[in-house]
C-alpha cells in the first residue's frame, strides 16, 4: 500500500468517524426538535429547505447517468419527508436511546429483506445470527418501554420502525441503481423542497413564526447543512476509501454514542434494559457483517482505489 493510499484511507477513516458523530448527533437534535416549540413538520421543512439551498450550486455538476426522473422521484419519496417525519414523530414519544436502538438495529434486517427480495441475495448464516441478536436487543427495548416507559412510548417505536424501513429501501435503491452522493442529494433535497415545502406551507401545522430563533437555527443548520448535506458527501467518501463494510462497522457505534450524548444534552438517563439493548444490537450489527470484516474492508479499499 503506497503512502497516498494510506493517507486516503486515513482520511476516509476520519470521514467515517465524523459521519458516526453526525448521525448520532442527528438523533439527539431530532429529539430536541420533536419536543421543542417547532412542529415536526417545521423541522422537516428546515431540513429540506436549507439542504436544497446547499445543493443548488452543485446541480450543474450532477451526472444524470442512472438518474432518470422516475428514479429521482422514487428516491425523493422514500428518502425524503416520509422518512424524516417517521423519525421526528418517533421522538415525540420515545427517547434517543430507543431511536438509536430501533432505527440502527432494524435497518440491517430491512436491508436483508429488500436485497433478498429485489436482488435475490442469500441472507447467510452470519447475517441470520446477527439479525437474531438484533431482534433480541430491540425486543428488550420494546419490553422496557411497555413495562416501565412513558405512556405511548410504543408509538414512537412503531414510527422508528417505519423510518428504518424507508431508509433501508432508499439505500437499497441507491445501491441497485448505482446512484452517487450528489445525485441522491439533488433528488432527495431538491425534489422534496419542491414537493414538501408547498404542502407544509399551505396545509401542515406550523409554529415556525413563534419559535425562538435559536431553535430554528439549530434545526436549520444541523439538519439541513450538517446532517443532510455534509454527511451525504462524507459517507460516500468514506465508503469509497475505507470500504463499505468497514464504514458499516463504524456506524454500528451509533446507538451507543447517541445514548451517551443524550445523557448530558437531554438529561435522558438510560435504563439497564436500554443499555443491554444497545450492547446486543451493536453486537448483532457487527455479526451481520460476517467473520471476515477486516479482510472484506481491505478488499473494498483495494477495489475502490483501482476504480477511482
C-alpha contacts under 8 A as a table, 3 or more apart, distances in Angstrom:
res1	aa1	res2	aa2	distance
1	X	5	X	6.19
1	X	6	X	6.57
2	X	5	X	5.27
2	X	6	X	6.24
3	X	6	X	5.01
3	X	7	X	6.09
4	X	7	X	5.08
4	X	8	X	6.11
5	X	8	X	5.03
5	X	9	X	6.00
5	X	305	X	7.58
6	X	9	X	5.05
6	X	10	X	6.12
7	X	10	X	5.06
7	X	11	X	6.23
8	X	11	X	5.06
8	X	12	X	6.03
8	X	241	X	6.41
9	X	12	X	4.87
9	X	13	X	6.14
9	X	241	X	5.34
9	X	242	X	5.48
9	X	301	X	7.79
10	X	13	X	5.03
10	X	14	X	6.31
11	X	14	X	5.02
11	X	15	X	6.13
11	X	238	X	7.95
12	X	15	X	4.98
12	X	16	X	6.06
12	X	237	X	6.38
12	X	238	X	4.40
12	X	239	X	7.60
12	X	240	X	7.83
12	X	241	X	5.25
12	X	242	X	5.67
13	X	16	X	4.97
13	X	17	X	6.22
13	X	238	X	6.45
13	X	241	X	7.98
13	X	242	X	6.43
14	X	17	X	5.16
14	X	18	X	6.16
15	X	18	X	5.05
15	X	19	X	6.20
15	X	234	X	5.52
15	X	235	X	6.96
15	X	237	X	7.25
15	X	238	X	5.66
16	X	19	X	5.12
16	X	20	X	6.37
16	X	234	X	6.98
16	X	235	X	6.25
16	X	238	X	5.20
16	X	239	X	7.85
16	X	247	X	6.06
16	X	250	X	6.88
16	X	251	X	7.98
17	X	20	X	4.96
17	X	21	X	6.44
17	X	250	X	6.83
18	X	21	X	5.11
18	X	22	X	6.03
18	X	234	X	7.90
19	X	22	X	4.92
19	X	23	X	5.93
19	X	231	X	5.72
19	X	234	X	6.58
19	X	235	X	6.29
19	X	251	X	7.94
20	X	23	X	5.32
20	X	24	X	6.10
20	X	250	X	6.88
20	X	251	X	5.55
20	X	253	X	7.24
20	X	254	X	6.01
21	X	24	X	5.13
21	X	25	X	5.90
21	X	254	X	7.52
21	X	257	X	7.51
22	X	25	X	4.97
22	X	26	X	6.04
22	X	226	X	7.19
22	X	227	X	6.19
22	X	231	X	6.96
23	X	26	X	4.86
23	X	27	X	6.61
23	X	227	X	6.78
23	X	231	X	7.98
23	X	254	X	7.02
24	X	27	X	5.37
24	X	28	X	6.78
24	X	100	X	7.76
24	X	254	X	5.32
24	X	255	X	7.20
24	X	257	X	6.15
24	X	258	X	4.65
24	X	261	X	7.88
25	X	28	X	5.07
25	X	29	X	6.04
25	X	258	X	6.59
25	X	261	X	7.47
26	X	29	X	5.01
26	X	30	X	5.78
26	X	222	X	7.53
26	X	223	X	7.04
26	X	227	X	6.48
27	X	30	X	5.13
27	X	31	X	6.23
27	X	96	X	6.25
27	X	99	X	7.19
27	X	100	X	7.09
27	X	258	X	6.69
28	X	31	X	5.13
28	X	32	X	6.29
28	X	96	X	6.13
28	X	258	X	6.72
28	X	261	X	7.26
28	X	262	X	6.24
28	X	265	X	7.93
28	X	266	X	7.93
29	X	32	X	4.93
29	X	33	X	6.12
29	X	218	X	7.93
29	X	219	X	7.15
29	X	222	X	7.65
29	X	223	X	7.91
30	X	33	X	4.97
30	X	34	X	6.03
30	X	87	X	7.77
30	X	88	X	5.88
30	X	91	X	7.06
30	X	219	X	7.94
31	X	34	X	5.04
31	X	35	X	6.38
31	X	88	X	6.90
31	X	91	X	5.05
31	X	92	X	7.15
31	X	95	X	7.19
31	X	96	X	6.55
32	X	35	X	5.50
32	X	36	X	5.98
32	X	266	X	7.85
33	X	36	X	5.05
33	X	37	X	7.82
33	X	38	X	6.54
33	X	39	X	7.63
33	X	40	X	6.92
33	X	43	X	6.51
33	X	88	X	7.67
33	X	215	X	7.54
33	X	219	X	6.83
34	X	38	X	7.31
34	X	39	X	6.73
34	X	40	X	5.62
34	X	43	X	7.95
34	X	88	X	5.76
34	X	89	X	6.89
34	X	91	X	5.85
34	X	92	X	5.29
35	X	38	X	7.81
35	X	91	X	7.66
35	X	92	X	6.05
36	X	39	X	7.45
36	X	215	X	7.53
37	X	207	X	6.92
37	X	210	X	7.98
37	X	211	X	5.70
37	X	212	X	7.92
38	X	42	X	5.95
38	X	43	X	6.82
38	X	206	X	7.04
38	X	207	X	5.43
38	X	208	X	5.93
38	X	211	X	5.99
38	X	215	X	7.65
38	X	216	X	7.92
39	X	42	X	5.12
39	X	43	X	6.57
39	X	205	X	6.92
39	X	206	X	5.78
39	X	207	X	6.27
39	X	208	X	7.75
40	X	43	X	5.05
40	X	44	X	6.26
40	X	85	X	6.68
40	X	88	X	5.94
40	X	89	X	6.71
41	X	44	X	5.14
41	X	45	X	6.14
41	X	85	X	7.14
41	X	200	X	6.72
41	X	204	X	6.83
41	X	205	X	6.97
41	X	206	X	6.78
42	X	45	X	5.01
42	X	46	X	6.21
42	X	200	X	7.72
42	X	206	X	5.94
42	X	207	X	7.22
42	X	208	X	6.29
43	X	46	X	5.14
43	X	47	X	6.21
43	X	219	X	6.24
43	X	220	X	7.56
44	X	47	X	5.01
44	X	48	X	6.32
44	X	81	X	6.63
44	X	84	X	6.32
44	X	85	X	6.87
45	X	48	X	5.37
45	X	49	X	5.73
45	X	193	X	7.78
45	X	196	X	7.43
45	X	197	X	6.00
45	X	200	X	7.13
46	X	49	X	5.16
46	X	50	X	5.81
46	X	216	X	7.79
46	X	219	X	6.64
46	X	220	X	4.95
46	X	223	X	7.34
46	X	224	X	6.46
47	X	50	X	5.73
47	X	51	X	6.02
47	X	219	X	7.09
47	X	220	X	5.85
47	X	223	X	4.89
47	X	224	X	4.06
47	X	225	X	7.86
47	X	228	X	7.22
48	X	51	X	5.10
48	X	52	X	5.83
48	X	189	X	5.35
48	X	190	X	7.71
48	X	192	X	6.39
48	X	193	X	5.60
48	X	197	X	7.92
48	X	224	X	6.22
49	X	52	X	5.26
49	X	53	X	6.52
49	X	189	X	7.60
49	X	193	X	5.60
49	X	197	X	7.34
49	X	224	X	7.20
50	X	53	X	5.21
50	X	54	X	6.45
50	X	220	X	6.22
50	X	221	X	7.54
50	X	224	X	4.85
50	X	225	X	6.68
51	X	54	X	4.99
51	X	55	X	6.21
51	X	189	X	6.07
51	X	224	X	4.42
51	X	225	X	5.73
51	X	228	X	6.26
51	X	229	X	5.95
52	X	55	X	5.05
52	X	56	X	6.01
52	X	186	X	7.50
52	X	189	X	5.06
52	X	190	X	5.21
52	X	193	X	6.46
53	X	56	X	5.22
53	X	57	X	7.73
54	X	57	X	6.86
54	X	225	X	7.07
54	X	229	X	7.01
55	X	58	X	5.51
55	X	59	X	6.60
55	X	185	X	7.06
55	X	186	X	6.34
55	X	189	X	7.63
55	X	190	X	7.53
55	X	229	X	7.45
56	X	59	X	5.51
56	X	186	X	7.90
56	X	190	X	7.84
57	X	60	X	7.30
58	X	61	X	5.42
58	X	62	X	6.96
58	X	182	X	7.99
59	X	62	X	5.37
59	X	186	X	6.92
62	X	182	X	6.48
62	X	183	X	6.01
63	X	67	X	7.90
63	X	183	X	7.08
64	X	67	X	5.04
64	X	68	X	7.00
64	X	183	X	7.58
65	X	68	X	7.68
66	X	177	X	6.33
66	X	178	X	6.84
66	X	179	X	6.62
67	X	71	X	5.90
67	X	72	X	6.15
67	X	177	X	7.88
67	X	179	X	6.85
67	X	183	X	7.18
68	X	71	X	5.20
68	X	72	X	6.12
69	X	72	X	5.00
69	X	73	X	6.06
70	X	73	X	5.19
70	X	74	X	6.26
71	X	74	X	5.07
71	X	75	X	6.11
72	X	75	X	5.17
72	X	76	X	6.08
72	X	184	X	7.63
72	X	187	X	4.93
72	X	188	X	7.34
72	X	191	X	7.99
73	X	76	X	5.03
73	X	77	X	6.23
73	X	187	X	7.00
73	X	191	X	7.28
74	X	77	X	5.19
74	X	78	X	6.24
75	X	78	X	5.40
75	X	79	X	5.52
75	X	80	X	7.49
75	X	170	X	6.18
75	X	173	X	7.41
75	X	174	X	7.84
75	X	184	X	7.26
75	X	187	X	6.57
75	X	188	X	6.13
76	X	79	X	5.41
76	X	80	X	5.14
76	X	81	X	7.95
76	X	187	X	5.71
76	X	188	X	4.10
76	X	189	X	7.32
76	X	191	X	6.15
76	X	192	X	6.20
77	X	80	X	5.46
77	X	81	X	7.01
77	X	82	X	6.87
77	X	188	X	7.61
77	X	192	X	7.87
78	X	81	X	7.93
78	X	82	X	6.66
78	X	83	X	6.63
78	X	166	X	5.44
78	X	167	X	7.00
78	X	169	X	6.89
78	X	170	X	5.71
79	X	82	X	7.26
79	X	83	X	5.90
79	X	166	X	6.53
79	X	167	X	5.98
79	X	170	X	5.36
79	X	188	X	6.38
80	X	83	X	5.66
80	X	84	X	6.30
80	X	188	X	5.68
80	X	189	X	7.27
80	X	192	X	6.37
81	X	84	X	4.99
81	X	85	X	5.93
81	X	192	X	6.85
81	X	196	X	6.90
82	X	85	X	5.24
82	X	86	X	6.14
82	X	163	X	7.81
82	X	166	X	7.79
83	X	86	X	5.22
83	X	87	X	6.26
83	X	162	X	7.39
83	X	163	X	4.90
83	X	164	X	7.93
83	X	166	X	5.79
83	X	167	X	6.58
84	X	87	X	5.18
84	X	88	X	6.03
84	X	163	X	7.22
85	X	88	X	5.03
85	X	89	X	5.60
86	X	89	X	5.14
86	X	90	X	6.09
86	X	159	X	5.07
86	X	160	X	6.31
86	X	162	X	6.12
86	X	163	X	5.11
87	X	90	X	5.22
87	X	91	X	6.68
87	X	99	X	7.93
87	X	159	X	6.51
87	X	160	X	5.66
87	X	162	X	7.94
87	X	163	X	5.41
88	X	91	X	5.27
88	X	92	X	6.85
89	X	92	X	5.31
89	X	93	X	7.40
89	X	156	X	6.85
89	X	159	X	6.60
90	X	93	X	5.70
90	X	94	X	6.07
90	X	99	X	7.39
90	X	155	X	7.00
90	X	156	X	3.77
90	X	157	X	6.45
90	X	158	X	7.53
90	X	159	X	4.99
90	X	160	X	5.60
91	X	94	X	4.99
91	X	95	X	6.13
91	X	96	X	7.11
91	X	99	X	7.24
91	X	156	X	6.26
92	X	156	X	6.97
93	X	150	X	7.93
93	X	152	X	6.20
93	X	153	X	4.92
93	X	154	X	7.66
93	X	155	X	6.58
93	X	156	X	4.92
94	X	98	X	6.33
94	X	99	X	7.15
94	X	150	X	8.00
94	X	153	X	5.07
94	X	154	X	7.60
94	X	155	X	7.96
94	X	156	X	5.17
94	X	157	X	7.13
95	X	98	X	5.61
95	X	99	X	6.63
95	X	268	X	7.18
96	X	99	X	5.07
96	X	100	X	6.12
96	X	258	X	6.66
96	X	259	X	6.33
96	X	262	X	6.45
96	X	268	X	7.85
97	X	100	X	5.20
97	X	101	X	6.19
97	X	255	X	6.75
97	X	256	X	7.97
97	X	258	X	6.65
97	X	259	X	4.85
97	X	262	X	7.68
97	X	270	X	6.91
97	X	274	X	6.80
97	X	278	X	7.86
98	X	101	X	5.22
98	X	102	X	6.01
98	X	141	X	6.68
98	X	157	X	7.25
98	X	274	X	7.31
99	X	102	X	5.35
99	X	103	X	5.65
99	X	104	X	7.83
99	X	157	X	7.37
99	X	160	X	6.25
99	X	255	X	7.99
100	X	103	X	5.63
100	X	104	X	5.67
100	X	105	X	7.52
100	X	254	X	6.70
100	X	255	X	4.28
100	X	256	X	7.69
100	X	258	X	6.43
100	X	259	X	7.35
101	X	104	X	5.68
101	X	105	X	5.32
101	X	137	X	7.73
101	X	138	X	6.54
101	X	141	X	7.70
101	X	255	X	5.40
101	X	277	X	6.93
101	X	278	X	5.83
101	X	281	X	6.66
102	X	105	X	5.04
102	X	106	X	5.70
102	X	138	X	5.97
102	X	157	X	7.03
102	X	160	X	6.27
102	X	161	X	6.63
102	X	164	X	7.73
103	X	106	X	5.64
103	X	107	X	6.14
103	X	160	X	5.59
103	X	161	X	6.32
103	X	163	X	6.77
103	X	164	X	4.91
104	X	107	X	5.52
104	X	108	X	7.64
104	X	164	X	7.20
104	X	252	X	7.48
104	X	254	X	7.32
104	X	255	X	6.78
105	X	108	X	6.61
105	X	109	X	7.65
105	X	134	X	5.90
105	X	138	X	7.13
105	X	281	X	5.67
105	X	282	X	7.47
105	X	284	X	7.94
105	X	285	X	6.84
106	X	109	X	5.04
106	X	110	X	6.29
106	X	134	X	7.12
106	X	135	X	7.87
106	X	138	X	7.96
106	X	161	X	7.12
106	X	164	X	6.31
106	X	165	X	7.89
107	X	110	X	5.18
107	X	111	X	5.91
107	X	164	X	5.13
107	X	165	X	6.59
107	X	167	X	7.47
107	X	168	X	5.67
108	X	111	X	4.91
108	X	112	X	5.99
108	X	131	X	7.46
108	X	168	X	7.66
108	X	285	X	7.11
108	X	288	X	7.72
109	X	112	X	5.20
109	X	113	X	6.35
109	X	131	X	6.15
110	X	113	X	5.07
110	X	114	X	6.11
110	X	164	X	7.43
110	X	165	X	5.85
110	X	168	X	6.06
110	X	169	X	7.73
111	X	114	X	5.11
111	X	115	X	5.99
111	X	168	X	5.28
111	X	169	X	7.05
111	X	172	X	6.81
112	X	115	X	5.30
112	X	116	X	5.96
112	X	123	X	6.44
113	X	116	X	5.18
113	X	117	X	6.05
114	X	117	X	5.09
114	X	118	X	5.81
114	X	119	X	7.83
114	X	168	X	7.90
114	X	169	X	6.93
114	X	172	X	7.02
115	X	118	X	5.20
115	X	119	X	5.11
115	X	120	X	6.44
115	X	121	X	5.91
115	X	172	X	6.88
116	X	119	X	5.63
116	X	120	X	4.43
116	X	121	X	4.57
116	X	122	X	6.07
116	X	123	X	6.92
117	X	120	X	5.62
117	X	121	X	7.73
123	X	127	X	5.89
123	X	128	X	6.59
124	X	127	X	5.47
124	X	128	X	6.22
125	X	128	X	5.09
125	X	129	X	6.16
126	X	129	X	5.04
126	X	130	X	6.11
126	X	287	X	6.20
126	X	288	X	5.57
126	X	289	X	7.43
126	X	290	X	5.45
126	X	291	X	7.67
127	X	130	X	4.98
127	X	131	X	5.97
127	X	287	X	6.70
127	X	288	X	4.03
127	X	289	X	6.89
127	X	290	X	6.92
128	X	131	X	5.09
128	X	132	X	6.10
128	X	288	X	7.20
129	X	132	X	5.10
129	X	133	X	6.43
129	X	284	X	7.48
129	X	287	X	6.95
129	X	288	X	7.02
130	X	133	X	5.16
130	X	134	X	6.24
130	X	283	X	7.50
130	X	284	X	4.14
130	X	285	X	6.02
130	X	286	X	7.21
130	X	287	X	4.68
130	X	288	X	4.47
131	X	134	X	4.94
131	X	135	X	6.14
131	X	284	X	6.19
131	X	285	X	7.51
131	X	288	X	6.70
132	X	135	X	5.15
132	X	136	X	6.42
132	X	284	X	7.37
133	X	136	X	5.11
133	X	137	X	6.29
133	X	280	X	6.18
133	X	281	X	6.39
133	X	283	X	7.37
133	X	284	X	4.84
134	X	137	X	5.05
134	X	138	X	6.07
134	X	280	X	6.49
134	X	281	X	4.56
134	X	282	X	7.78
134	X	283	X	7.90
134	X	284	X	5.01
134	X	285	X	6.99
135	X	138	X	5.16
135	X	139	X	5.88
135	X	281	X	7.78
136	X	139	X	5.03
136	X	140	X	6.17
136	X	277	X	7.65
136	X	280	X	7.28
136	X	281	X	7.76
137	X	140	X	5.16
137	X	141	X	6.47
137	X	276	X	7.12
137	X	277	X	4.11
137	X	278	X	6.74
137	X	279	X	7.66
137	X	280	X	5.06
137	X	281	X	5.08
138	X	141	X	5.07
138	X	142	X	6.19
138	X	277	X	6.21
138	X	281	X	7.05
139	X	142	X	4.93
139	X	143	X	6.04
139	X	277	X	7.95
140	X	143	X	5.12
140	X	144	X	6.13
140	X	273	X	6.20
140	X	274	X	7.26
140	X	276	X	7.66
140	X	277	X	5.75
141	X	144	X	5.07
141	X	145	X	6.29
141	X	273	X	6.38
141	X	274	X	5.57
141	X	277	X	5.80
142	X	145	X	5.12
142	X	146	X	6.21
142	X	154	X	7.06
142	X	157	X	7.45
143	X	146	X	5.14
143	X	147	X	6.02
144	X	147	X	5.38
144	X	148	X	5.51
144	X	149	X	6.31
144	X	273	X	6.22
144	X	274	X	7.23
145	X	148	X	5.50
145	X	149	X	4.04
145	X	150	X	7.01
145	X	153	X	6.05
145	X	154	X	6.38
146	X	149	X	5.90
146	X	153	X	7.45
146	X	154	X	6.67
149	X	153	X	6.28
150	X	153	X	5.52
151	X	154	X	7.94
152	X	155	X	5.41
152	X	156	X	7.33
153	X	156	X	5.37
153	X	157	X	6.82
154	X	157	X	4.94
154	X	158	X	6.50
155	X	158	X	5.23
155	X	159	X	6.39
156	X	159	X	5.07
156	X	160	X	6.12
157	X	160	X	5.01
157	X	161	X	6.28
158	X	161	X	5.08
158	X	162	X	6.44
159	X	162	X	5.00
159	X	163	X	6.32
160	X	163	X	4.96
160	X	164	X	6.17
161	X	164	X	5.10
161	X	165	X	6.16
162	X	165	X	5.12
162	X	166	X	6.25
163	X	166	X	5.30
163	X	167	X	6.10
164	X	167	X	5.21
164	X	168	X	6.00
165	X	168	X	5.21
165	X	169	X	6.17
166	X	169	X	5.06
166	X	170	X	6.14
167	X	170	X	4.95
167	X	171	X	6.22
168	X	171	X	5.15
168	X	172	X	6.05
169	X	172	X	5.06
169	X	173	X	6.14
170	X	173	X	5.17
170	X	174	X	6.20
171	X	174	X	5.02
171	X	175	X	6.12
172	X	175	X	5.15
172	X	176	X	6.04
173	X	176	X	5.05
173	X	177	X	5.91
174	X	177	X	5.38
174	X	178	X	5.69
174	X	179	X	4.97
174	X	180	X	7.62
174	X	184	X	7.51
175	X	178	X	5.03
175	X	179	X	6.63
176	X	179	X	7.98
179	X	183	X	6.15
179	X	184	X	6.35
180	X	183	X	5.15
180	X	184	X	6.17
180	X	236	X	7.79
181	X	184	X	5.28
181	X	185	X	6.20
181	X	232	X	6.17
181	X	233	X	5.96
181	X	236	X	5.99
182	X	185	X	5.03
182	X	186	X	6.13
182	X	232	X	7.89
182	X	233	X	7.33
183	X	186	X	5.29
183	X	187	X	6.18
184	X	187	X	5.06
184	X	188	X	5.94
185	X	188	X	5.29
185	X	189	X	5.57
185	X	190	X	7.33
185	X	228	X	7.93
185	X	229	X	7.32
185	X	232	X	7.19
186	X	189	X	5.53
186	X	190	X	4.99
186	X	191	X	7.39
187	X	190	X	5.53
187	X	191	X	5.67
187	X	192	X	7.94
188	X	191	X	5.69
188	X	192	X	5.86
189	X	192	X	5.25
189	X	193	X	6.03
190	X	193	X	5.31
190	X	194	X	6.55
191	X	194	X	5.02
191	X	195	X	6.01
192	X	195	X	4.93
192	X	196	X	5.04
192	X	197	X	6.99
193	X	196	X	5.68
193	X	197	X	5.23
193	X	198	X	7.94
194	X	197	X	6.17
194	X	198	X	6.94
195	X	198	X	6.25
195	X	199	X	6.83
196	X	199	X	5.20
196	X	200	X	6.05
197	X	200	X	5.02
197	X	201	X	6.05
198	X	201	X	5.07
198	X	202	X	6.05
199	X	202	X	5.33
199	X	203	X	5.63
199	X	204	X	6.78
200	X	203	X	5.59
200	X	204	X	4.73
200	X	205	X	7.57
200	X	206	X	7.87
201	X	204	X	6.57
201	X	206	X	7.95
206	X	209	X	7.95
207	X	210	X	5.42
207	X	211	X	6.10
208	X	211	X	5.19
208	X	216	X	7.50
211	X	215	X	6.80
211	X	216	X	7.03
212	X	215	X	5.53
212	X	216	X	6.71
213	X	216	X	5.14
213	X	217	X	6.12
214	X	217	X	5.08
214	X	218	X	6.00
215	X	218	X	5.19
215	X	219	X	6.30
216	X	219	X	5.43
216	X	220	X	5.89
217	X	220	X	5.06
217	X	221	X	5.73
218	X	221	X	5.49
218	X	222	X	5.82
218	X	223	X	7.85
219	X	222	X	5.36
219	X	223	X	5.29
219	X	224	X	7.27
220	X	223	X	5.56
220	X	224	X	5.22
220	X	225	X	7.21
221	X	224	X	5.47
221	X	225	X	5.17
221	X	226	X	6.53
222	X	225	X	5.63
222	X	226	X	4.78
222	X	227	X	5.86
223	X	226	X	6.07
223	X	227	X	4.98
223	X	228	X	6.01
224	X	227	X	6.25
224	X	228	X	5.28
224	X	229	X	6.52
225	X	228	X	5.83
225	X	229	X	5.00
225	X	230	X	6.16
226	X	229	X	5.81
226	X	230	X	4.96
226	X	231	X	6.21
227	X	230	X	6.24
227	X	231	X	5.32
227	X	232	X	7.45
228	X	231	X	6.04
228	X	232	X	6.00
229	X	232	X	5.29
229	X	233	X	6.88
230	X	233	X	5.61
230	X	234	X	6.30
231	X	234	X	4.90
231	X	235	X	5.94
232	X	235	X	5.69
232	X	236	X	6.57
233	X	236	X	5.25
233	X	237	X	6.22
234	X	237	X	5.06
234	X	238	X	6.02
235	X	238	X	5.00
235	X	239	X	6.03
235	X	247	X	7.94
236	X	239	X	5.24
236	X	240	X	6.26
237	X	240	X	5.17
237	X	241	X	6.18
238	X	241	X	5.27
238	X	242	X	5.72
238	X	243	X	6.97
238	X	244	X	7.63
238	X	247	X	6.66
239	X	242	X	5.73
239	X	243	X	4.63
239	X	244	X	4.41
239	X	245	X	7.86
239	X	246	X	7.85
239	X	247	X	5.97
240	X	243	X	5.59
240	X	244	X	7.06
240	X	300	X	7.85
240	X	301	X	6.89
240	X	304	X	5.60
240	X	305	X	7.94
241	X	301	X	5.57
241	X	304	X	6.45
241	X	305	X	7.21
242	X	246	X	6.43
242	X	247	X	6.97
242	X	297	X	6.57
242	X	298	X	7.37
242	X	300	X	7.01
242	X	301	X	5.14
243	X	246	X	5.54
243	X	247	X	6.31
243	X	296	X	7.99
243	X	297	X	5.11
243	X	298	X	7.14
243	X	299	X	7.73
243	X	300	X	4.57
243	X	301	X	5.07
243	X	304	X	7.48
244	X	247	X	5.03
244	X	248	X	6.08
244	X	297	X	7.12
244	X	300	X	6.97
245	X	248	X	5.10
245	X	249	X	6.34
245	X	289	X	6.96
245	X	293	X	6.77
245	X	296	X	6.72
245	X	297	X	5.52
245	X	300	X	7.63
246	X	249	X	4.95
246	X	250	X	6.30
246	X	293	X	6.97
246	X	294	X	7.33
246	X	297	X	5.32
247	X	250	X	5.03
247	X	251	X	6.27
248	X	251	X	5.07
248	X	252	X	6.44
249	X	252	X	5.21
249	X	253	X	7.62
249	X	285	X	7.56
249	X	286	X	6.06
249	X	289	X	7.52
250	X	253	X	5.96
251	X	254	X	5.47
252	X	255	X	7.10
252	X	282	X	5.51
252	X	285	X	6.05
252	X	286	X	6.80
253	X	256	X	5.52
253	X	257	X	6.15
253	X	282	X	6.59
254	X	257	X	5.16
254	X	258	X	5.87
255	X	258	X	5.25
255	X	259	X	6.14
255	X	278	X	6.07
255	X	282	X	7.32
256	X	259	X	5.17
256	X	260	X	6.32
256	X	278	X	6.05
256	X	279	X	7.60
256	X	282	X	7.81
257	X	260	X	5.09
257	X	261	X	6.11
258	X	261	X	5.08
258	X	262	X	6.12
259	X	262	X	5.28
259	X	263	X	6.80
259	X	270	X	7.30
260	X	263	X	5.54
260	X	264	X	7.69
261	X	264	X	6.19
261	X	265	X	6.20
262	X	265	X	5.14
262	X	266	X	5.06
262	X	267	X	6.38
262	X	268	X	5.67
262	X	269	X	7.79
263	X	266	X	5.78
263	X	267	X	4.67
263	X	268	X	4.89
263	X	269	X	5.63
263	X	270	X	7.89
264	X	267	X	5.44
264	X	268	X	7.74
270	X	274	X	5.81
270	X	275	X	6.47
271	X	274	X	5.12
271	X	275	X	6.35
272	X	275	X	5.08
272	X	276	X	6.09
273	X	276	X	4.93
273	X	277	X	5.97
274	X	277	X	4.90
274	X	278	X	6.20
275	X	278	X	5.13
275	X	279	X	6.35
276	X	279	X	5.18
276	X	280	X	6.18
277	X	280	X	5.21
277	X	281	X	5.94
278	X	281	X	5.22
278	X	282	X	5.97
279	X	282	X	5.26
279	X	283	X	6.20
280	X	283	X	5.14
280	X	284	X	6.04
281	X	284	X	4.87
281	X	285	X	6.15
282	X	285	X	5.20
282	X	286	X	6.41
283	X	286	X	5.19
283	X	287	X	6.16
284	X	287	X	5.02
284	X	288	X	6.25
285	X	288	X	5.26
285	X	289	X	6.87
286	X	289	X	5.38
286	X	290	X	7.27
287	X	290	X	5.42
287	X	291	X	7.25
289	X	292	X	7.88
289	X	293	X	6.34
290	X	293	X	6.10
292	X	295	X	5.18
292	X	296	X	5.90
293	X	296	X	5.25
293	X	297	X	6.09
294	X	297	X	5.06
294	X	298	X	6.23
295	X	298	X	5.33
295	X	299	X	6.23
296	X	299	X	5.01
296	X	300	X	6.10
297	X	300	X	4.99
297	X	301	X	6.25
298	X	301	X	5.09
298	X	302	X	6.18
299	X	302	X	5.13
299	X	303	X	6.21
300	X	303	X	5.21
300	X	304	X	6.03
301	X	304	X	5.00
301	X	305	X	6.18
302	X	305	X	5.35
302	X	306	X	6.30
303	X	306	X	5.14
303	X	307	X	6.10
304	X	307	X	5.08
304	X	308	X	5.99
305	X	308	X	5.24
